[in-house]
Structure formats: structure tokens, C-alpha cells
Amino acid sequence: MPDGIPSSEEDMHSNMITVYYADAEQLAALRLPFPVSDVKKRTQGGAELSYYEHHTVQNRLLDVFGSGVSLTTGVTMTDKETNTVHVEVLVEVEWVSGRKSKLSGWGTSTIMKSGDHFKSAFSDGLKVAISKLGCGLELYDARYRDGLTVRLKELEDQEAERAFVTCQECNREILAGSRPKPDGSVVEVTAKQIATSTRNKFGRRLCMCCAEKRQQSEKSIVSVPVPAIAAANVDEEPEY
């Protein structure tokens, strides 16, 4: 793979600046599927739609073209009968070869009292325009959409798992550890067991360090009981 093309979604969204040496490298980077975490959902007309937010798409343009991007508004029309506004978005990009491409796309939005309908229509028009270069087209792929629900559920579960083993006192990860038993031996406890036990005792999920500080502040020298940890339901969902 040429040096200029990011090898993955992670590379594309890292803090590193990618230097492109050919138009083909820019086009390949522009067409990279967005991370699943960037996919948003909304209900429209009784159907659930997948989409990318405006800043996600605009950042991709800036990542690939840098200052060689121009976004302007073309024709704007308001339809009072349907209470909608239609906005034409004009996009001009300059490739590393010096070649320029001009694209356009129309966006439509219901008129809102907040006045955000122009912003919403502009955002949709931008997505339509750059889709002509292949950006974001994965959302139109039936096979991609079929697997999207599963991937989003996996991501949601991962986020819930991460949140459950995050200390609510210091916001650090709760790590597995060990506790002494009455017979002098020690028992290993998982991060989930510690999170569950400390929540039951203190009302918050705490790491062992914060739990010890909390016990000291309560003038208690009694450690979190091993039986309570062992009996904890480690599959219990976190409370928010």
C-alpha cells in the first residue's frame, strides 16, 4: 500500500497528519468507511435511518484535502406548502495534482422554530455532494447495513462494560486485585466483583484505592468482606 494511504480507520482518525502524493491516494482515503462509532440513528417516516453527523463528514474532507476545500451555499428555496426548505451545497476540492473538482448536492429540511432548518439542509446537501466521490457510500450497501446493528450492539456492550469498571470517584479503570481471608490466604477478585461489591457497600463503583480512602473517611477499618464479593452478581448491569 502506498505510504500516503491510511491502512485503517484507526490510522485515518489518529492525531497523525497524513501526507498524500497522488490523487488516487486522496480518493482512497476519502472512500474509507467511517468507524462504526460514528454511525448515528434517527427515526424518519416510521423508518430507522443510519447517518453521519455534519462534523464527521466535514472533518474527513479536511483530513484529505486540508485547506483545499471550499464549501458554499448555492440556491436556497422555501416551500411554504410543505413547510420545507431546500438548500444547494457547492463543494470544490483541490487535489494534490492541482486538479479541481466541483460537486453539488441538495439538502431538504422541515422548517423549525429554532431556525436550525438551514443548518440541517446544508448538512444533508454536503453529504449528498461528497457521496459523488464515494465518501460515506457504505451506508447504502445492504450487506454493510445488515451487519451494522450487530456491530453497534457490540460497541454499546463494550461501552457499558468499560463504564461498569470505571471508578466513579477518580474516573480511572477499576483493576482486579486480591483480598485477605480470615485464614491468612488471599483471594483474587475481578474488576467486576470489586465494582459490584463497592457499589453495594458505598453506593458507588470504586477502585480499591478509593474504596480504602472511603473506608478511612468513615473511620472504618473493616475491609470489603470477601464473602460479599464472592456472592456478588458480576453480571449485574450498572445503574445510571
Secondary structure, DSSP 4 states (H G I P E B T S, - for coil): --TTS-SSHHHHTSSSPPPP-SHHHHHHHHTSPPPGGGEEEEEETTEEEEEE-HHHHHHHHHHHHTT-EEEEEEEEEEETTTTEEEEEEEEEEE-TTS-EEEEEEEEEEE--TTSTHHHHHHHHHHHHHHHTTTTTGGGG-HHHHHHHHHHHHHHHHHHHHHHHTB-TTT-PBPPPEEEE-TTS-EEEE-HHHHHHHHHHHHSS---HHHHHHHHHHTT--PPPPHHHHHHS-TTPPPP-
